Amino acid sequence: MKLMLVRHGETASNLRMALDSLPPGPPLTDLGQEQANLLADALADEPVVAVYASTAVRAQQTAAPIAARHGMAVQVVEGVQEIFCGDLEGRSDREAYGVFVKTATAWAAGDLDLMLPGGENGRQVVDRCTGAIAAITEGVTEGTVVLVSHGGAIRLTGQALAPNVTSDLAAGGLLPNTGRVVLESDGDGWRCVAWSGVDIPNA
């Protein structure tokens, strides 16, 4: 089976480079909705067996066209929301962005106990996201499960699940709106086969 982790479409917060982590959050822009529709077109022939989204409106709106194309409903799942930014929430200044990037880079390098000021540490993000993914993929043996989530959460979770995702890829492999990380189950765990359209070699 495949697990497709999809970043949501564009929002106004993305345009302002604002750190926006609290659900329900802003809706998609017109371009973001177009991106979601194009993604649904791209996945029309994918053997999708379930479509999930985080508790954020933008994730659910991105997932909706995919689910509709495959004749199913979006299932909202707790635990896969964006990294909680704490004291940095809503800020778009260079200092705040620098703190976020420095922290995320440290997490990718293995320092999961480092905490965003007033927010989460990396271990909390990994635990909630991997726990949710284990629940939604339990018993699924074939087809593709689509989960629409958020860039920071996807990168950290992809690294936690797949041994062939390097720290450099997790730290620097920024996902565009509707960018995808594709994981395949090998029976004993996961391996990443594609990251934002680029094939990923085995570890």
Buried (B, 14 or more C-beta within 10 A) or exposed (E): BBBBBBBBBBBBBBEEEBBBBEBEBBBBBEBBBBBBBEBBEEBEEBEBBBBBBBBBBBBBBBBBBBBBBBEBEBBBBEBBBBBBBBEBBBBBEEEBBEBBEEBBBBBBBEEBEBBBEEBBBBBBBBBBBBEBBEEBBEEBEEEBBBBBBBBBBBBBBBBBBBEBBBEEBBBEBEBBBBBBBBBBBEEEEBBBBBBBEEEBEEE
